[in-house]
Amino acid sequence: MTEPTLHFVPCPGVAATTNAPDQTGHRMAYWQWGDPANPHVVLCVHGLTRQGRDFDVLAQALSRFARVICPDVVGRGHSDWLRDPLAYQMATYGGDMLALLAQLHAQAPIQTLDWLGTSMGGLIGMGVLGTPGLPLPVPVRRLVLNDVGPALEWTALQRIGTYLGNTGRFETLQQAADAMWAISASFGPHTPAQWLELSRHMVKPLVPGEPALTLHYDPALAESFRGFSAASAAEGEAALWQLYDAITAQTLLLRGAESDLLSAQTAQAMTQRGPKARLVEFAGVGHAPTLIAGPQVAEVVGFLQP
């Protein structure tokens, strides 16, 4: 399979911008790779402003032995945008993932469930796996946290805040790719072809039918992000460590050796407490590894294969 199939799941709660005033709930899009009846499901959840097609290279490799599901978290990609911008929060995202897993389990029973989360996707995973009593179809067997942990460096959050919400106008895909590279060089070395392919799924027409492009996420994501401060980040750290310490899934922690979001100190602490993650670092990469390079793919495939 060289292309995934696009599907949707209805999610309760916060209304979409496209809903009538009296309607609630929204739809989340997800991309599916592999045999839809495979009882081994790998859920791959992307970072803050990204979307599910980020995982194309990795998902193709994983689909040899698993049904790979790559959602567009609400407000991104092909998913609905939310009427209330302040609802772009972890509680909303976690609830949506539970709705998605319930739908997948109803379609074809899940026997083995793994979770891979890049940055924000890892935080969502920690929230779901670290909260007891949630209606997961089966316990998560293995967790991959890609350059994220319970302690997030404030300087990195400030850096992200400088561009979040600036979805821009681009006349060509190459122009959009160049603009994204300017804020994403920390992702590490990529060939021009690799970066152009990653960028292709990050844009949509600014106006339907017109050639101009814009980034494929809701600019209102920035509104909830503006509520972060150094103090609130520090307050949330204790709660995130509590979630991490409650995780029982076997855990692999990936870190860009030059990451400004996940410090080496935090990564080492994660190997000593909670699920005692196995740490793998990638030289020449910051925040966050894109899981396209051969060694990165090999680490994840080796960890998640049966």
C-alpha positions as CSV (number, residue, x, y, z in Angstrom):
1,M,0.0,0.0,0.0
2,T,1.5,3.3,-1.1
3,E,-1.4,5.6,-0.1
4,P,-3.6,5.5,3.0
5,T,-7.4,5.7,3.1
6,L,-9.2,8.6,4.7
7,H,-11.9,8.0,7.2
8,F,-13.8,10.0,9.9
9,V,-15.1,9.4,13.4
10,P,-17.8,11.5,15.1
11,C,-16.6,12.9,18.4
12,P,-19.0,14.1,21.2
13,G,-18.7,17.3,23.1
14,V,-17.4,20.6,21.6
15,A,-19.2,21.8,18.5
16,A,-17.5,22.3,15.1
17,T,-17.5,25.7,13.4
18,T,-19.6,24.2,10.6
19,N,-22.4,23.0,12.9
20,A,-25.8,24.6,13.3
21,P,-26.1,26.6,16.5
22,D,-28.0,23.8,18.3
23,Q,-25.6,21.0,17.1
24,T,-22.8,19.6,19.2
25,G,-19.9,17.4,18.5
26,H,-17.3,17.4,15.7
27,R,-15.6,15.0,13.3
28,M,-12.0,13.9,13.4
29,A,-10.3,12.6,10.3
30,Y,-7.9,9.7,10.3
31,W,-5.6,8.0,7.8
32,Q,-5.5,4.2,7.7
33,W,-2.6,2.0,6.5
34,G,-2.5,-1.8,6.2
35,D,-5.1,-4.5,6.6
36,P,-8.3,-3.0,8.1
37,A,-9.0,-6.4,9.8
38,N,-5.5,-6.7,11.4
39,P,-6.0,-7.0,15.2
40,H,-2.7,-5.2,15.9
41,V,-3.3,-1.5,15.8
42,V,-0.6,1.2,16.0
43,L,-2.0,4.7,16.7
44,C,0.4,7.5,15.5
45,V,-0.5,11.0,16.8
46,H,1.3,14.1,15.5
47,G,2.6,17.3,16.9
48,L,1.0,20.7,17.6
49,T,0.5,22.1,14.1
50,R,1.1,19.0,12.1
51,Q,-1.3,16.3,10.7
52,G,-1.5,12.6,10.2
53,R,0.3,12.3,6.9
54,D,3.6,13.2,8.7
55,F,3.8,9.4,9.4
56,D,3.6,8.2,5.8
57,V,7.1,6.7,5.7
58,L,6.9,5.1,9.1
59,A,3.3,3.9,8.6
60,Q,4.3,2.1,5.4
61,A,6.9,0.2,7.3
62,L,4.6,-0.6,10.2
63,S,1.8,-1.6,7.9
64,R,3.6,-4.9,7.1
65,F,2.5,-6.2,10.5
66,A,-0.1,-3.8,11.9
67,R,-3.2,-1.7,11.1
68,V,-1.7,1.8,11.3
69,I,-4.0,4.7,12.2
70,C,-2.8,8.3,11.9
71,P,-5.4,10.9,13.0
72,D,-5.6,14.5,12.1
73,V,-6.1,15.9,15.6
74,V,-9.1,18.2,15.6
75,G,-8.3,21.7,14.2
76,R,-5.7,20.2,11.8
77,G,-5.7,18.6,8.4
78,H,-9.1,17.2,7.3
79,S,-10.7,17.3,10.8
80,D,-13.2,19.9,11.8
81,W,-12.3,23.2,13.4
82,L,-13.8,23.9,16.9
83,R,-16.3,26.7,17.5
84,D,-14.7,27.4,20.9
85,P,-10.9,28.0,20.4
86,L,-10.3,27.4,24.1
87,A,-11.5,23.8,23.6
88,Y,-8.2,23.0,21.8
89,Q,-7.0,21.2,25.0
90,M,-5.7,17.8,26.0
91,A,-9.0,16.8,27.5
92,T,-10.7,17.3,24.1
93,Y,-7.9,15.5,22.2
94,G,-7.9,12.5,24.6
95,G,-11.7,12.1,24.4
96,D,-11.4,12.1,20.6
97,M,-8.8,9.4,20.7
98,L,-11.1,7.2,22.9
99,A,-13.9,7.7,20.4
100,L,-11.6,6.8,17.5
101,L,-10.4,3.6,19.3
102,A,-14.0,2.6,20.1
103,Q,-14.9,2.9,16.4
104,L,-11.9,1.0,15.3
105,H,-12.6,-1.8,17.8
106,A,-16.2,-2.0,16.6
107,Q,-15.0,-2.3,13.0
108,A,-12.5,-5.1,13.8
109,P,-11.6,-6.2,17.3
110,I,-8.3,-4.9,18.6
111,Q,-6.1,-7.4,20.3
112,T,-2.8,-5.5,20.4
113,L,-2.7,-1.7,20.8
114,D,0.4,0.5,20.6
115,W,0.7,4.3,20.7
116,L,3.3,6.5,19.1
117,G,3.1,10.2,19.9
118,T,5.3,13.0,18.5
119,S,5.5,16.1,20.8
120,M,1.8,16.9,21.5
121,G,0.8,13.4,20.4
122,G,3.0,12.1,23.2
123,L,1.4,14.4,25.7
124,I,-2.0,13.1,24.6
125,G,-0.7,9.6,25.0
126,M,0.6,10.2,28.5
127,G,-2.8,11.7,29.5
128,V,-4.7,8.6,28.2
129,L,-2.3,5.9,29.4
130,G,-1.7,7.6,32.7
131,T,-5.4,8.1,33.7
132,P,-7.0,5.0,35.2
133,G,-10.4,3.8,34.2
134,L,-10.6,5.2,30.7
135,P,-12.6,3.0,28.2
136,L,-9.7,1.7,26.1
137,P,-10.6,-1.4,24.1
138,V,-7.4,-3.1,25.4
139,P,-4.5,-1.8,27.5
140,V,-1.7,-0.2,25.4
141,R,1.1,-2.6,25.1
142,R,3.9,-0.3,23.9
143,L,4.3,3.4,23.9
144,V,6.7,5.5,21.8
145,L,7.3,9.1,23.0
146,N,8.9,11.1,20.3
147,D,10.9,14.1,21.8
148,V,8.4,14.9,24.6
149,G,8.2,14.3,28.4
150,P,6.5,15.6,31.5
151,A,8.9,18.6,31.7
152,L,8.8,21.0,28.7
153,E,11.5,23.7,28.3
154,W,9.9,27.1,28.5
155,T,12.3,28.6,25.9
156,A,11.0,26.1,23.4
157,L,7.4,26.9,24.2
158,Q,8.2,30.5,23.6
159,R,9.8,29.7,20.3
160,I,6.7,27.8,19.1
161,G,4.5,30.7,20.2
162,T,6.3,33.0,17.8
163,Y,4.9,31.3,14.8
164,L,1.8,29.5,16.0
165,G,-1.3,30.8,14.3
166,N,0.5,32.4,11.4
167,T,-0.9,30.2,8.7
168,G,0.2,32.6,5.9
169,R,-0.4,32.8,2.2
170,F,1.9,31.1,-0.3
171,E,1.8,31.2,-4.1
172,T,3.4,27.8,-4.6
173,L,4.0,24.6,-2.6
174,Q,7.8,25.3,-2.8
175,Q,7.2,28.7,-1.2
176,A,5.3,27.1,1.6
177,A,7.9,24.4,2.0
178,D,10.6,27.1,2.3
179,A,8.7,29.0,4.9
180,M,8.1,25.9,7.0
181,W,11.7,24.9,6.8
182,A,12.6,28.3,8.2
183,I,10.8,27.3,11.5
184,S,11.5,23.6,11.3
185,A,15.2,23.3,10.6
186,S,15.5,21.6,14.0
187,F,13.7,18.5,12.5
188,G,17.2,17.5,11.2
189,P,18.6,16.8,7.8
190,H,16.1,16.1,4.9
191,T,16.6,16.0,1.2
192,P,14.6,18.6,-0.8
193,A,12.3,15.9,-2.0
194,Q,11.6,14.6,1.5
195,W,10.8,18.0,2.8
196,L,8.6,18.9,-0.2
197,E,6.6,15.7,0.4
198,L,6.2,16.4,4.1
199,S,5.1,20.0,3.2
200,R,2.6,18.8,0.6
201,H,0.1,17.6,3.2
202,M,0.6,20.7,5.4
203,V,-1.2,23.1,3.0
204,K,-4.6,23.6,1.5
205,P,-6.1,26.2,-0.9
206,L,-6.5,29.6,0.8
207,V,-9.7,29.9,-1.3
208,P,-11.3,26.8,-2.8
209,G,-10.4,26.6,-6.5
210,E,-7.7,29.2,-6.3
211,P,-3.9,28.5,-6.5
212,A,-2.8,30.4,-3.4
213,L,-2.1,28.1,-0.4
214,T,-2.2,28.4,3.4
215,L,-1.3,26.0,6.2
216,H,-3.7,23.3,7.0
217,Y,-4.6,24.1,10.6
218,D,-7.0,26.5,12.5
219,P,-5.2,29.7,13.4
220,A,-7.3,29.8,16.5
221,L,-5.0,27.1,18.0
222,A,-2.9,30.1,19.1
223,E,-5.6,31.4,21.5
224,S,-5.4,28.5,23.9
225,F,-1.6,28.4,23.6
226,R,-1.4,32.0,24.7
227,G,-2.6,30.9,28.1
228,F,0.7,29.3,28.8
229,S,3.2,31.0,31.0
230,A,6.4,29.9,32.7
231,A,4.4,29.6,35.9
232,S,1.6,27.5,34.4
233,A,4.1,25.3,32.6
234,A,5.8,24.6,35.9
235,E,2.5,23.9,37.6
236,G,1.5,21.5,34.9
237,E,4.8,19.6,35.2
238,A,3.9,17.9,38.5
239,A,0.6,16.7,37.0
240,L,2.4,15.3,33.9
241,W,4.9,13.5,36.0
242,Q,2.0,11.9,37.9
243,L,0.5,10.7,34.6
244,Y,3.9,9.4,33.4
245,D,4.6,7.5,36.6
246,A,1.2,5.7,36.2
247,I,2.0,4.4,32.7
248,T,2.6,0.6,32.6
249,A,3.2,0.1,28.9
250,Q,6.7,-0.7,27.8
251,T,8.0,2.7,26.7
252,L,10.6,3.9,24.1
253,L,11.7,7.5,24.4
254,L,13.2,9.1,21.3
255,R,15.1,12.4,21.6
256,G,16.7,14.7,19.2
257,A,20.1,15.2,20.7
258,E,19.8,18.9,20.1
259,S,16.2,19.2,21.3
260,D,15.2,22.4,23.0
261,L,11.9,21.0,24.2
262,L,13.0,17.8,25.9
263,S,16.1,18.3,28.0
264,A,18.7,15.6,28.5
265,Q,18.0,15.9,32.2
266,T,14.3,15.2,31.8
267,A,15.0,12.3,29.3
268,Q,17.3,10.7,31.8
269,A,14.8,11.1,34.6
270,M,12.2,9.3,32.4
271,T,14.5,6.3,32.2
272,Q,14.5,6.0,36.0
273,R,10.9,6.4,37.0
274,G,7.4,5.4,35.9
275,P,7.7,2.9,32.9
276,K,11.5,3.5,32.9
277,A,11.7,4.3,29.2
278,R,14.5,3.1,27.0
279,L,16.1,6.2,25.6
280,V,17.4,6.5,22.1
281,E,19.0,9.8,20.9
282,F,19.5,10.9,17.3
283,A,22.6,13.1,16.6
284,G,22.2,16.2,14.5
285,V,18.4,16.4,15.2
286,G,16.5,18.8,17.5
287,H,12.8,19.0,18.1
288,A,11.5,16.7,16.7
289,P,12.7,13.7,14.8
290,T,10.4,13.2,11.8
291,L,10.7,9.4,11.7
292,I,11.7,9.4,8.0
293,A,15.4,8.6,8.2
294,G,16.3,4.9,8.1
295,P,17.7,4.6,11.6
296,Q,14.7,6.4,13.2
297,V,12.3,4.1,11.3
298,A,14.3,1.0,12.3
299,E,14.2,1.9,16.0
300,V,10.4,2.3,16.0
301,V,9.7,-0.8,13.8
302,G,12.0,-3.0,15.9
303,F,10.2,-1.8,19.1
304,L,6.6,-2.2,17.9
305,Q,6.8,-5.4,15.8
306,P,5.2,-8.5,17.4
